[in-house]
Amino acid sequence: MQIGELLLTKQKFTRMVEDTVRATQLSYIDSVVHLCEKNNLEIEDIKKYISDPIKEKIEAEAMNLNFLESSAKLPI
C-alpha cells in the first residue's frame, strides 16, 4: 500500500515503521529512509509523523553508531 493511498498520521507511520523493521530486519533509521524512498517522500517532510517512541529508538541507534553524542538530541 502506498502512503498516498491513505491519510498519513503519526500512528499509521509508526505502525509502518515497526512493520518494516520486523519484516525486513532493517534498523529504525533505515526503515524510515526505506519508507520515504518507497513512497517518494522527502525525509525532511516526514519528521512530523515520527512518534516519540520511534524518535527514541532512532536516537539510540544513532548513539550506538556514534552518529550522535550521548548528550545530543535529534533535530526532529
C-alpha positions as CSV (number, residue, x, y, z in Angstrom):
1,M,0.0,0.0,0.0
2,Q,1.3,3.4,-1.0
3,I,1.3,6.2,1.6
4,G,-0.5,8.4,-1.0
5,E,-3.5,6.0,-0.8
6,L,-4.2,6.7,2.8
7,L,-4.3,9.7,5.2
8,L,-1.0,9.5,7.0
9,T,-0.9,10.0,10.7
10,K,1.8,9.6,13.4
11,Q,0.1,6.4,14.5
12,K,-0.1,4.9,10.9
13,F,3.5,5.9,10.1
14,T,4.7,4.4,13.4
15,R,2.9,1.1,12.6
16,M,4.5,1.2,9.1
17,V,8.0,1.7,10.5
18,E,7.5,-1.1,13.1
19,D,6.2,-3.4,10.4
20,T,9.1,-2.6,8.2
21,V,11.6,-3.3,11.0
22,R,10.1,-6.7,11.7
23,A,9.6,-7.7,8.1
24,T,13.0,-6.6,6.7
25,Q,15.3,-6.7,9.8
26,L,16.3,-3.1,8.9
27,S,17.2,-0.6,11.6
28,Y,14.7,2.1,12.5
29,I,16.9,4.6,10.7
30,D,17.0,2.5,7.6
31,S,13.3,1.7,7.8
32,V,12.3,5.4,7.8
33,V,14.6,6.0,4.8
34,H,13.2,2.9,3.0
35,L,9.6,4.1,3.5
36,C,10.4,7.5,2.3
37,E,12.1,6.2,-0.8
38,K,9.4,3.6,-1.5
39,N,6.7,6.3,-1.3
40,N,8.5,9.2,-2.9
41,L,8.6,11.3,0.2
42,E,11.2,13.7,1.3
43,I,12.8,12.8,4.6
44,E,12.5,16.4,5.7
45,D,8.7,16.3,5.2
46,I,8.2,13.1,7.3
47,K,9.6,14.4,10.6
48,K,6.1,15.5,11.8
49,Y,5.0,11.8,11.5
50,I,7.8,10.4,13.6
51,S,6.4,9.5,17.1
52,D,8.3,9.8,20.3
53,P,9.0,6.1,20.7
54,I,10.3,5.9,17.1
55,K,12.4,9.0,17.7
56,E,13.9,7.5,20.9
57,K,14.8,4.2,19.0
58,I,16.4,6.2,16.2
59,E,18.4,8.3,18.8
60,A,19.6,5.1,20.5
61,E,20.7,3.6,17.2
62,A,22.4,6.8,16.2
63,M,24.3,6.9,19.6
64,N,25.3,3.2,19.2
65,L,26.7,4.0,15.7
66,N,28.5,7.1,17.0
67,F,26.3,9.4,14.8
68,L,25.2,11.3,17.8
69,E,27.0,12.2,21.0
70,S,25.3,10.8,24.1
71,S,24.1,14.3,25.2
72,A,22.8,15.3,21.8
73,K,19.2,15.2,20.6
74,L,17.9,14.6,17.1
75,P,16.8,17.7,15.3
76,I,13.3,16.4,14.8
